[in-house]
Amino acid sequence: MNVAPKDKNAWLWIPFLYFTQGIPYILVVTVSVIMYKRLGIGNAEIGLYTSWLYLPWVLKPLWSPLVDLNGTKRTWFLVMQLIISLAFLGIGLFVPSNSFFIITLAFFWMAAFASATNDIASDGYYMLGLTQKKQSFFIGVRSTFYRLAMVTGQGLLVIFAGFLENKYGDNTKAWSLTMISAAALMLILTIANFFSTPKFENTSVKPNQKPEGFLQVFASFFKKNQIGIALLFILTYRLGESQLVKMASPFLLDKLEVGGLEYSTEAVGTIYGTVGIIMLSLGGIVGGILISRDGLKKWMLPMLLALNLPNALYAILAVTQTTSIYAVVGTVVLEQFGYGFGFTAFLMYLIFVAEGISKTSHYAIATGFMALGMMLPGMVSGYIQEWLGYDGFFIWVVIAAIPAFLVLKFLKYPADYGKKTIESNV
């Protein structure tokens, strides 16, 4: 079987592949909440059932070996993207039904599992199809298009649904058409990925180059050198940020008398949806370029600092209750740029942890722990905020960054990992 050389057409397929990866995630995790709220479902039910939809991304390591041991990554992500398209179509068609809540939840579950599997295959394809120098260089690019997908899903599609609500005066019809449109978008993206992604993988792998079975893939991950320290670092890297991202918008929206800054919904949407996304993407791109130039070691500590130090600005805003638009926008700009910049080192370290024969499965396991590190602190962030108030909460967020710095001292990895002079042999 003839296979394409590594790095072929990377500027073409990476944007399409990671834009496609972001669309279903944001629709399942975030837009579902808005849709059910607009369709009259109670907050308790929304909170309970839509929170469970995040579970496939936490548990995806359990079936990642199936993707690693059967077929090609390209086949897997194309099939999963088609399933996601069908799931969104099902949601759109059944929104007008009497039992829409149960039926559409089932379709959202279908989309969630397919999306998590698509992530496994897409990330595996990324690592197989690029040399190491390109993996580090394109981290910022892939993050940018993933974020653009989130803006498209949470922004443009929701705006479209609102437009249809006003046009028809019928929320059911509006959301039915919106989800059918989302299905059409996913189908178009699937077709684009079919034509843009080269066939990198050679299926004629020698027996001694492939793990013998499902359990061996898991066992080999937990036998990696320094795996305990690595997992502790993965779980603590965003311990502060994982809580801040849940409470930042409520802080800006809440009334002054309860410690918020009392900004309008439109203002918060503009600050985070335009300026914030631009700076987040810029931070990721700059981070990827610097790691590909100098290697991971030089930038790990500066990027960890960039991720966490701007959080102190939220504490200052909360303590002083400064409502100045310049202070708020400046805080968001620095925090979002720092988040994008700092997250680059984290992604590169996850790729390092996944190195080996079963890199697709091992990367999925690593990102599963990453998701757990975001989910668990995020679940308790609201309780902590109510207990400490916004000022105490953001001070706590700053303190929560300390464990990652302590673990970093014990972390071992090649100083020039990701540097452009290093070529991948896998």
N, C-alpha and C positions, 0 to 999 in steps of 0.2 A: 504493500500500500504506500503510495506516495504521500508525503506529508509536507506541509508548508514549513519554511524556516521560522525560527523564533523571531519575534518582534515584527512580523509581517503585518502591514496595514494597521498598526496599533492605534494610530490617531483616528482611524475610521471605526473600528469595532468597540474600543473601550467606551467611548461616549454613549453609543447605542446600548451596550450591554448593561452599563451601570445606571443609565436613566431608566431602563426597563426594570432593573432590580429595585429601584426606589419607589416606583408607582404603586405596586401592590402592597408594599409594607405600609405606606402612609394611608392608603385607603382602608386597609384592614384595621390598623391600630388607632388612627385618629379620625378619619372621615366617617367611619361607622358610628362613632359617638355623636357626631353632628347630625347625621342622617336619622338615627333613632330618636334623637331629641326633637327634631323637626316633625317626626311622624307620631309623636305623642307618647313615647315610651318613658316611664318614670326613671328618675335619676338612679335609684337603687338598682333597678334591673340593668340599666346601661352600664353602671360602674362594675357590677358583678360579671356580667357576661362578656362585655368587650375587653375586660382585663384578662380573661382567660384566653382571648385570641392571641395574646403575646406569647403564650406557652410554646408553640412550635419552634420559635426562634431560640428558646432556651434549650429545648430538647432535641434540636436537629442533629447533634452529634450521635444520637442513638441509631439513626439510619444513614448517617454519612458513609459508613463502609459499603453500603449497598451501591452508592453512587461511585465509590472508588473502585469497586470490584466488578462492576457490570457495565458494559457499554462505554461510550465516550461521554465526556463532560458536555460536549456540544449537543449531543443527542438529548441528554437529560434536560439541559436548560431550555431547549426548544420545545420539548414536550410539556414541561412544566409551565412555560409561558402560554402555551395554547390552552392548558387546563385552567389557568388563571383567567384567561379571556372568557372561557365558557362559564366559570364561576360568577364573574361579574355580570355576564348576560343573564344567568339564572336569577341573580339578585334583582336586576332590573325588571325582569318579567314577572317576578313573584311579589314585588313590593305592593301591587294593587290587591293582592289576595287577602282573605280574611285571616289566615294563619301566617301572615307575612313575617312576623318576628321569629318564629321557630324556623321557618323555611330559609329565610335569608341568613340567619345565624349559621345554619348548616352550610350554606354556600360560602359564607365568610370563613368558616373552618376549612373548607375545601381550598379556598384561595390561600389561607394562611399556611397550610401544610405544603401546598405547591410552591408558594413563595419562598418558604424556608429552604425547600429542596433546590429551588432555582438558585438561591444564594450559595449553597454548597457547590453546585456545579459551576456557577459563574466564577466564583473565587478560585476553584480548582483550575479552571480553564485559564484564568489570569496568570496563575503561577506556572502553569505548564507552557503557556504560549509566549512568555517574556523571559528574557535573560534577567539576571539579578539587578543589573544597573537600570533596566527599564522598569522593573517592578517598583523600585524606589522612586524613580522619576515620575511614573504615572499614578502614584498614590494620590497626589493632589488632584489630578485630572479626574480620576474615577470618583473621588469624593465630591468634586464639584458637580458632576452630572447626576450623582445620587441626590445631592441637595437640590438641584434644579427640578428633579422629579418630585421631591417633597413639596416644593413650591407649587408645581403644577397640580399635584393632587390636593393639597390642603388649601391652596390659593385659588387657582383658576377654575378647577372643577367645582369647588364650593361656591365661588362667585357665579358660575354658570347655573348651579342649582338655585341660588337666590334669584337670579334673573328669571328663571323659569317659574319659580314660585310666584313672583310678581306678575308675570305674564298670564299664567293660567289660573292663579288664585287657588291652586290645588297642589299641596305639598307632595301628595302621593304621586301624581303624574310627573311633577318636577323631578323627584328623586328617581323615579323609574327611568325617565329619559336620561338623567345624569349617569346612572350606572350602566345603561346600555351604551352610552357614549364612552364610558371608561373601558367597557369591553372592546369596543371598536378600536380605541387607542392602543390597548394591549395587543390586539391582533395585528395592527399595523407595525408595532414595534417588534413583534415576533417575526414577521416577514422581513423586516429590516435586519434583524439579527441573523436570520437564515442566509441572507445574501452577503452580509458584511463580515461574518466570522470565518476565518480560514480553518481548514482541517489540520490542526496542529498534531493531534494525537495519533500515535501508531498503536494499533490494537494488537499487534503481534509481539506482545511482551513475553520475554522468557520467563519460565516458571520461577526461577530463583530470583527474579527481580520484583515479584509481586507477593504480598502477604498471602498466607495460606487460607485465611478465613476471617470471619466477622470479628470474633473475640480477639484474635491476634492483633488486629488493627488498634483496638482500644488498649490492649496490654502494652503494645509498643509505644503508645503515647505516654503512658504513665511510667515507663521505664527510661524516658529521656533524662539526660543529665540535668540536674538542678530543677526538676519539674515542680517540686514543692514550692521553691522560691518563686519560680516563674508564675505559678498559679496564684500565689499570694500577691504578686505584683499586678497581675491581670485584674484581680478582684479589687485592688485598692487604688489603681491608677486614676480612676475617675470617681473616687468615693465622695469627694466634695461636689464635683460638677454634676454627678448623677442626681443629687438632691437639689442643687440650684436650678437645673433646667425645669424641674417640676413647679417650683415656687416663684420663678422670676416674673412670669406674666401675671399671676395673681397679685404679686407685690405691686406691680405697676398699676393694676386695675383697682385694687382695693381702696376704700375710702381713707382719708387722712386720719380720721378718728380711731381707726383700727391699725394704723401703722403703715398703710399703703401710700401711694403717690397720686391716686385718683386720676389716672390717665384714661382717655376714652379707648374703646375697643379699636376704633379706626386708627388712632395714634399708635397703639401697641402693635397693630398689624403692620403698619407702615414701617415702624422702627425695626421690628424683627423680620418682617417679610421682604424688605428691600435692603436697607442698610446692613442689617444683621447677616443676611444670607450672602451678600456681596463680600463682606469681611470674612465670614466663615470660609467661603470658597477661596478667597485670596490667601488666607492663612494656610490652607491645605496645599495650594499650589507652591507657595514659597517654601514650605516645609519639605515637600517632595524634591524640589530642585536642590535644596541645601544638603539633604541627606545623600542624594545621588552624587553630589560634588565632593562631600567631605566624609561620608560614612556616618553610621548611626551613633557611635560613641561620642563624637564631638557635640552632637546636638541633643542627646537624650535628656541631660539635666536642664539645659536652657528651655527645651520644649515642655518639660514637666513644670518648670517655673511659669512658663507662658500660659499653661493651662489653668494654673491655680492662683497666681498673684492677682489677676484682674478681679477675682471674686471678692477681694477685700474692698473694691470700689462699691459693690452692692451693700456691704456692711456700712460703709460711710454714708451712702444714700439713705439707708434705713435708720441709722442713728440720728442723722441730721434732718431727715425727711425733706431733703432738697428736691424741689420739683422743677428746677431749671431744665429746660429742654436740652440745653447744651451739656449739662452734667449727665443727664440720662442717656442721651445719644452717645456721648463720649464713653460712658461705662459699657454700653452695649457693643460699641465698635471694638474696644479693647478686649472685652470678654469673648466676643465671637471670633475675632482674629486669633486670639490666644487659644481658643478651643480648637479651631481648625489647624493652627500651627502645631499645637501640642499633640493633637490626635494623630498626626502624621507619624511621629516616633512610635506611638502605640501600635499602629497598624503594621509598621515595619517590624517591630518586635514580634508581633503575632506571626508574621511570615517566617521569621527566624525560628520560632518555636515549632512551627509546622514542618520544617525542613526534613526530608527523608523520602522513602519510597511512597508512603501513604499520606503525602502532603495535603491532599484534598480533605481526607477524613480528619487529619490532625488539625488542620486550620479550622474546620467546622467545630471540633471539640474546643479549641482555643476561643473561638468567637462565641460558643455557647457559654463558656465561663465569663466572657466579656459581657454578654447579655445579662447573665445572672448578677454581675457586678453593677449593672445599671438598674435592674428590676427591683432587687431587694431594698437597696437604700431609697429608691424612688417611692416604694410602697409606704415607707414610714416617714417620708419627708413632711407630709402634711400634718401628721401628729406632732412631730418635733416643732414645726412652725407654730402650731396652736399653743404648744406648751411654753415656748421661749419667746414668742412674738417675732416679728420680722427682724428686728435689730439683733436679738440673741441668736436667731436662726442663721443669719448670714455670717455672724462671728463663728458659729459652730461649723459652717461650711468651710471657712478658712482653716480651722483647726483640723477638720477631717482630711485635709490634704497631707498631713504629716506622715501617716503610715507609709505612703508610697515612697516618700523620700528616704525613709529608714530602710525599706526593702531594697531600694535601688543600690545601696552601698554593697549589697551581697550579690548583685546580679552579674552574671558573666556572659559575654557574647563578643564576637569578633569586633574589634574597634572599627574596622573598615567595612563592616557589613552594610551592603546597599550602595557602596561607593561605585562610581561609574567605571572604574578600572577593573572591577571584579566581574567576571563572567560566570554565569550559572552553568553548572555541569549537569543539571537535571532537567 
